[in-house]
Amino acid sequence: MKITHLKNHVILKSSSDVSREYIAKCKPNDPEQDPLATGRESYAIETFLSIGSVVGCIDQLYFSIDMLSGYRSSSTPNRMNRYDFIVFGIENYYLRLTSAFDRCLRLSNVIYQLGLPERQCNNDTIIKNSHINGTSVAKTLKEIDKFTMPFRFYRNTVAHQATYSEKELDRLGSFYFLFEEDDSFERYQYLYKKKTDDFVADKKVEFKDNVAKIETLVEAYFDALIAVFETKLKSFV
């Protein structure tokens, strides 16, 4: 199971090093005696957690792809057939793919110390902000926004309207419904298993390509952020 290489990015290492310095001063057996974090430590910790949210989202995308082919009737919830399992996995994938951009916006809010509530982090308040507009950070955010935009239709449909649907998947869903209701459809079981295997294999190729692309875009975004983060961090000394 793949884990994103973004875990090795210098901005994550830099923020974690300072966070670790504070943690080393804390008393795990007596947390009431923990020292107050300095401004520098607080900034690094908040940055570290926000970066971790972005990195975790990319990891979860890889997990969701691997899990598409992980259906086991003996270990899935009762009455969840393979079609249900695949739909659940695809919906989860699109929700996470589009949320990567939202998490990047929130990370910019932290890095630049804009002080916005999370729910107010959007294109207008972040990318068009006077501190960010026209910078390489804004450019990389726009690239992530552009890439994720076509997938928001699926996210919005799933979140607000209906179950994920596409022609071939709907056909598979019809078979699994009839298979559960009518024993005579059992003779088609292996034919539809092959069709389902092929559908999942194709989806995994498509999804892996998308994740590789957004991972590259997020890496460029991290590259653009590092100088801002280092400058802000030094300002606390």
N, C-alpha and C positions, 0 to 999 in steps of 0.2 A: 504494500500500500504506500503510495507516494506521499511525501511530505514536502511542502514548498521550500525551495532554497532561500526564500526571503527571510527565513529564520537566521540566516547568516549575514544579513545586511548590517553594515556598520552603524546605522542609526539605532537599530535594536540593541546592538552590543554596547554602544555608548550610553544609551539611557539605562540599560540594565546594570552597567558597572556602577553608576552613581546610586541607583536604587539599592544595589547590593551593599553599598557602603552604609546606607541608613539601616537596612535590615540587620547588619552585623552589630549595630549598637543597641538593638532592641532586646528585650528580655522575654523570650517565649513563655517562661513560666510565671511571669509577673508583668503582663502587658500594661498595667496601670502605671508602671515605672518607665515605660518607653519614653525616650526623649521626643520633643517636638521636632518635626522635620524642618530643616532650613528651607528657605525659598528655593534654593538650588535643588535640594533633594525632592521637594514637593513637585517642582516642575519636571524633573527627570522621571519620577514615579508616575505622574499623570501621563506623560508622553509614552512611557514604557507600556502602560496598560492600554492606551489608545492604539499604539502600533500593534500590540498583541491582538487586539480585536480585528484589525485588518488582516494580519497574518493568519489568524485562526479561521477567518472566513475563507481564505484561499485553501487552507488545509481541509476544511469541511467540504469544499467543492470536490476535491480529490476523493474524499471519503464517499461522498454521495454518488460519484461515478462508479467506484468499486462496488458499492452496495446494490447497484442496479441489477447485477448478476448474482446477488446473494440470497435469492429467495429459497427458503427451506420451509416446507409445510409444517414440519415438526417444531420449528422455533419461532414462527410468526404468530401474531395475535389470532385468536380464534375467528374463523369465518373470513379471513383475509386471503384471497386467492392471489395468483401471480399477477394478474392484471392490476388488482388493487395495489399491490406492492410496487409495481413499475410506475403507476400513476403517482403514488406517494413520493417515489424517488425523483421523478422528473419535476414535480411541483417544488420539492425541496431544493433541487438544483437551481431552478430559475429564481426562487426567492433569495437564495444566497448569492447567485451571480450578480443580480442587480443591487443587492445590499452592499456589495464591495465598494461601490461609488459613495454611498451614503456614509459608510465608515471612514472613507478617505476625507470627506468633507469635515467630519467631526474631528479627525486627526489634525487637519489644518487649523481648526478652531483652537485646539490645544497648543499646537506648536507656536502659533502667532499670538496666543493669549488674548483672543478676541473677547472671551467672556460670554459668548452666546449660549443660551440654553440649547441642549441637543436638538430639540424639535425645531429650532429656528435655523439650523445649519442647512442651507440650500445654495443653489447657484448664485442667487442675488446677494446673499449675505456673506458668502465665502469667496467665490471666484471673482465677483465684482467689487469686493472689499478693497478699499484704497491701499491697504498694505500688501495685497496679493495680486490685484489686477495688473496685467502686463508682465508678470514675472514668469520664470520657468515653472514655478509651482502651479500657477494658473494654467499654463499651457498643457502640462501633464494631466491636470484635473479635467480639462476640456476633452482630452483624448480618451480618458476613461469614461467620461459622460457619453461621448459619441459612440464608443464601442458598446456600452450597456444599453443605450436607448432602444434599439430594436427588440430587446428581450423584455422590456418593461410591459409590453402588451400582455405577455404570458403571465408575468408577475401580477399585474393588476386584475387580469381575468380570474386567476386562481384566488387572489386575496378578496375580491369583491363580488364576483359574479358566478363562476361555474368551475367545474372540474376540468383539468387540462384535457384537451381533445385534439386528435389528428386522425386522418382517415384510417391508416393501417392499425393504429392502436385501438381505435373504436371497433374495428372488425375483430381484433383479438378479444376485446372486452365482451363482445356479443357471444363469442364461442365459450368463454369461461362462465358466463351467465347460464347459457343453455346446458353446458356440461354439468353444472351443479343441479340443474332442475330436471334433466332428462338423461337417464342412464344410457339411452341409445347413442348418445354423442360420445360415449367413451371410446368408440372405435376410431375417432379422429384425434385422440389424445396426443399421439406421437407426432402426427402431422403438425398440429398446432404448437407443440413444444418446439419443433424445429423453426416454425415461423416466429415464435416468440424469441427464441435464442438469436435468430438473425436480426430481429428488430432491436434487441438489446445491444448486440454487437455493433450495429450501425450507430446507435445513439451514443455509445461509449466513445467511438471514434470522433464523432461530431463534438461531443461535450469536452473531450480532452483537448481538442484543438482550441476551443473557446477559452478554456482555463489557461492554457499555455499563453494565449494572447493577452489575457487580462493580467496574468502574472508578470509578463514583460512590461506592460503599461504601469502597473503598480511599482515595479522595481525602478522605473524611470522617475516616478513620482517621489519615491523614497530618496533617490539620488538628488533630486531638486530640493528636498527638505533638509538634508543633512547640514548644509551651511547655515541655514536659518536656525536650526536647533542648536548648533555649536555656539553661534553668536549669542543667542539668548541665554544659554547655559553659562557662558563666561561672564555675562552681565551681572550674575548673582554673586560673583567672587569679589 
